[in-house]
Amino acid sequence: MPGSMPTGGSTTPRRPAPDGQRAASPGDPAAPVGLPTADAAVLAAVAQWWRRHRAVVSAEGAIGVAYSGGADSTALLLAAATHWPGRVRALHVHHGLQAAADAFAAHATAQAARWGVPLTVLHTDARHARGDSPEDAARRARYRALAGAARAQGLAVVLLGHHAQDQAETLLLALTRGAGLPGLAAMPECRRIDGVWFGRPLLALDGTALRASLRAQGIGWVHDPTNDDPAYTRNRIRLQVVPALAQAFPSYAITFARSARHAAAAQQLLDELAAEDLARVGNPPRLAALQALSPQRLINVLRHWLRTCHGASGTDAQWREVARQMAAARTRGHAIELRVGAGRLRRAGDVVLYQPDDEAVAPQRL
Ligand SMILES: Nc1ncnc2c1ncn2[C@@H]1O[C@H](COP(=O)(O)OP(=O)(O)OP(=O)(O)O)[C@@H](O)[C@H]1O
C-alpha cells in the first residue's frame, strides 16, 4: 500500500498491525482472541445513539458496521461488538480502484476474525464517468453496496464511523460549493437510503481522541493514501484549512457540528411547510395556488414536489427564473416552459407539469 503511515497506530496492511495480537497478514484467517476493552466515550456514543434511534430503525436483525479498516470504523466496530455481543456484522467495501484495496480487505478480514465478528467483503465497480467526481462515484457505489448487503442480510441498520471532524469537513465542503440548507445540514445521525437505515453514532466525538485511544491500546488500523492526495477538495480542506482553523478556534468541530444541526432543524421545518403547501396547491400544482405564495415559499414547495414526486432537482438560477415566470403568468395564454434539472417544467392550462427528458422521448419508443 503506497504511502501508508508506518507511525503511530496506523499501519500498512503489509506490516503487522501493532495491536499486540496476531499480525494481520493478507489471507490469514486469524483465530478469535476476544475483544479488547472498547473506548468508554465511543461505547457511550453508540449506546446513546441506539437509545435515540432504536424506535425508528428495526429493533430486530443484526447490526451492520461499515468497516473500512481505518481508525474510526475500527473504534466503532469494537464498541458495537461490545455493545451487541454476537449481533454485529462487519461490511467491507472493496472499491477495486487501487492496488492496495486487496490489502485493506485482508486487514479488515483478519481484524474482524480476531474479534469474532463475521465480515463480508463487497466488491463494487466504483469507476467514475467522464465529468463525474471520482469521490462522489466511489461514495455512491459504496452506499449502494452497503444497502444491498444490508437488505440481503436483513440488517437493522448499518453504522458508519464519521466523527466531528468529518462533519466539519463536510460543512466546509458544502460552503465551497455554495450549498443551501440541505448541504449545510451536513451528515445526519440517522438516515434511510435505498430502504436501509444508516447511522452515525460518532458524529459528536473528537477523531483525534478516538485515534489516541486506539493507539494507547495498541490496536492497529490501515491508512488509505488517497486521503492525503491534495487533488481532492475534501483532502485540501482537511490538510490545509482545518489545521489553521483548529489553531485559531480549538472548538471548531463542536461548534460547526452545532451549526449543521441548526441547519438540519431549519431544513426539516422547510420540508414540513412544503408538505403542507403541496397538500394545498395539489399534485400537479395549480398555478393560481402557487401564485398566492411568496416567491420563496413557491420555490420551496416546487422543489419539494420535484424531489419527492419526480426525484429531480434544479439549480438556484433555475428556481429564481421559475419564480419570476410564475409571477408574470397572469393571463390564460401566458405559456411557461423552463428547463429545471434533467427535464422541463411547463404550464398546462391551470396546472404546472414536469416532464423528465427521458420521458419526453418515451412515446416515440412505444
Ligand atoms: N471501504 C469501505 N468499506 C466499508 N465502509 C467504509 C469504507 N470506506 C468508508 N467506509 C465507512 O464510511 C465511514 C467514513 O468514510 P471515510 O472515507 O472517512 O473512511 P476512512 O477514513 O477510510 O476510514 P475510517 O473512517 O474508518 O477511519 C467509515 O468510517 C466507514 O464506516
The ligand as an SDF file (V2000), in Angstrom:
LIG
                    3D

 31 33  0  0  0  0  0  0  0  0999 V2000
  -14.2390    0.6670    2.0040 N   0  0  0  0  0  0  0  0  0  0  0  0
  -15.1320    0.8210    2.9670 C   0  0  0  0  0  0  0  0  0  0  0  0
  -15.8060   -0.2480    3.4270 N   0  0  0  0  0  0  0  0  0  0  0  0
  -16.7340   -0.1240    4.4020 C   0  0  0  0  0  0  0  0  0  0  0  0
  -17.0380    1.0410    4.9800 N   0  0  0  0  0  0  0  0  0  0  0  0
  -16.4010    2.1390    4.5650 C   0  0  0  0  0  0  0  0  0  0  0  0
  -15.4180    2.0930    3.5490 C   0  0  0  0  0  0  0  0  0  0  0  0
  -14.9330    3.3440    3.3580 N   0  0  0  0  0  0  0  0  0  0  0  0
  -15.6020    4.1320    4.2280 C   0  0  0  0  0  0  0  0  0  0  0  0
  -16.4790    3.4160    4.9640 N   0  0  0  0  0  0  0  0  0  0  0  0
  -17.3810    3.8990    6.0270 C   0  0  0  0  0  0  0  0  0  0  0  0
  -17.5710    5.3040    5.8880 O   0  0  0  0  0  0  0  0  0  0  0  0
  -17.0160    5.9760    7.0230 C   0  0  0  0  0  0  0  0  0  0  0  0
  -16.3710    7.2680    6.6260 C   0  0  0  0  0  0  0  0  0  0  0  0
  -15.5760    7.1000    5.4760 O   0  0  0  0  0  0  0  0  0  0  0  0
  -14.0950    7.6820    5.3630 P   0  0  0  0  0  0  0  0  0  0  0  0
  -13.8250    7.8460    3.9260 O   0  0  0  0  0  0  0  0  0  0  0  0
  -13.9440    8.8500    6.2730 O   0  0  0  0  0  0  0  0  0  0  0  0
  -13.3220    6.4120    5.9060 O   0  0  0  0  0  0  0  0  0  0  0  0
  -11.7700    6.1540    6.1660 P   0  0  0  0  0  0  0  0  0  0  0  0
  -11.0860    7.4010    6.5650 O   0  0  0  0  0  0  0  0  0  0  0  0
  -11.2120    5.3750    5.0030 O   0  0  0  0  0  0  0  0  0  0  0  0
  -11.8910    5.1280    7.3920 O   0  0  0  0  0  0  0  0  0  0  0  0
  -12.2890    5.4540    8.9010 P   0  0  0  0  0  0  0  0  0  0  0  0
  -13.4270    6.4570    8.8760 O   0  0  0  0  0  0  0  0  0  0  0  0
  -12.6940    4.1240    9.4280 O   0  0  0  0  0  0  0  0  0  0  0  0
  -11.0430    5.9920    9.5450 O   0  0  0  0  0  0  0  0  0  0  0  0
  -16.0450    4.9900    7.6320 C   0  0  0  0  0  0  0  0  0  0  0  0
  -15.8350    5.2610    9.0000 O   0  0  0  0  0  0  0  0  0  0  0  0
  -16.7420    3.6800    7.3930 C   0  0  0  0  0  0  0  0  0  0  0  0
  -17.7830    3.4760    8.3400 O   0  0  0  0  0  0  0  0  0  0  0  0
  1  2  1  0
  2  3  1  0
  2  7  2  0
  3  4  2  0
  4  5  1  0
  5  6  2  0
  6  7  1  0
  6 10  1  0
  7  8  1  0
  8  9  2  0
  9 10  1  0
 10 11  1  0
 11 12  1  0
 11 30  1  0
 12 13  1  0
 13 14  1  0
 13 28  1  0
 14 15  1  0
 15 16  1  0
 16 17  2  0
 16 18  1  0
 16 19  1  0
 19 20  1  0
 20 21  2  0
 20 22  1  0
 20 23  1  0
 23 24  1  0
 24 25  2  0
 24 26  1  0
 24 27  1  0
 28 29  1  0
 28 30  1  0
 30 31  1  0
M  END
$$$$
